[in-house]
Amino acid sequence: MKEKVLFICTHNAARSQMAEGYMRAHYGDRYEAHSAGMQPDALDPRAVAVMAEIGVDISAQRAKPLTEYFGQQMDYVVTVCEGGVCPMFPWATTTIHEVFDDPRALDGPEEEILDGFRRVRDEICRWIDLRFGTESA
């Protein structure tokens, strides 16, 4: 039986979406990945673009409110918000807080912003590989 993982961030528009997509693409045989936000917004097309660069298609994912998962037991809840208030999710067996910068908060030329999305994507992917990529996770 697959363990359930819920990634939570504020808007469910970039970080948690990238984490969900990467987890599903690389570890979907062992984990059932989900994502949600406290104030869901539209999926950021830059997140879709940078994930496509590494062969992960998240274009069909959608931003979901955290309330959509209320009452559903999760093996892991991973909050990926930086600063501010991260939500409590009482239906989680294990809660992990891992900080990743919000690439949507970046300012400047579009190519620099995309580089920021790539940096955050790579940090998320490395962290998932280290935390969930072994049988002992």
Salt bridges, closest charged atoms under 4 A:
GLU20 OE2 - ARG24 NH2 2.65
GLU20 OE1 - LYS64 NZ 3.60
GLU32 OE2 - HIS34 NE2 2.75
ASP41 OD2 - ARG104 NH2 3.09
ASP44 OD2 - ARG46 NH2 2.84
GLU53 OE1 - ARG118 NE 2.85
GLU53 OE1 - ARG121 NH1 3.19
GLU68 OE2 - ARG62 NH2 2.83
GLU82 OE1 - ARG15 NH1 2.38
ASP101 OD2 - ARG119 NH1 3.46
ASP102 OD2 - ARG15 NH2 3.85
GLU110 OE1 - ARG46 NH1 3.95
GLU111 OE2 - ARG118 NH1 3.10
ASP115 OD1 - ARG118 NH1 2.76
ASP122 OD1 - ARG121 NE 2.83
GLU123 OE2 - ARG119 NH1 3.17
GLU135 OE2 - ARG30 NH1 3.19
